[in-house]
């Protein structure tokens, strides 16, 4: 955070300042080494676009999504109410997050507990920055590159956000190759519903292997994602086919970071 000049809400409020937007980092973006790279990439984009933002830092707790999906409604409400109390004390109005699970929970499930905020997924936010020309990705390093996009369940089917990620790829000048199951008919990576944190149930094939097969079947050089869980599952899938040297898995924020040479 220090290297990227990221301020906390507490620091800002202490000097009488207030951010335009709260960047909700999430558990994966905070603790998972791979997902931390996505956090850094998105932070660089926000800085480049001169967006005044802050994070909660140690005051941020898990949204409660894994608990709720696993059936522990009591634990979910405990976690949610603690977060809502913190954010309401800071008078937070707008949130952006790199995790569709956090996005869905903050947007759709916090209001009934007293947490009413404008919530955006980072692909929506980046697409807005690009359309307003606050950042430029005219470098062309992805021009003509074959890229397929995996729709995260809680971004796509749960919230009907399909176009923002694809508009980013269009601006990257890449060749988007859709998988047979995409958008509203997209296939889960296998991590949703709390599955990320438990052993797989018995079956003929892991869900992430099935999805990775579809992605590899497009002959794309890059599998683009918009979720840290999807990133993990598809990266593991690519490794299982020994294709990690030929096919890379990147979050859209990382692709924009590379194109903008941040």
Secondary structure, 3 states (H helix, E strand, C coil): CCCCCCEEHHHHHHCCCCCCEEEECHHHHHHCHHHHHHHHHHHHHHHHCCCCEEECHHHCCCCCHHHHHCCCHHHHHHHHHHHHHHHHHCCCCEEEECCHHHHHHHHHHCHHHCCCCEEEEHHHHHHHHHHCCCCCCCCCCCCCCEEEECCCCCCCCCCCCCHHHHHHHHHCCCEECCCCCCHHHCCCCCCCCCHHHCCCCCCCCCHHHHHHHHHHCCCCCEEEECCHHHHHHHHHHHHHCCCCCCCEEEEHHHHHHHHCCC
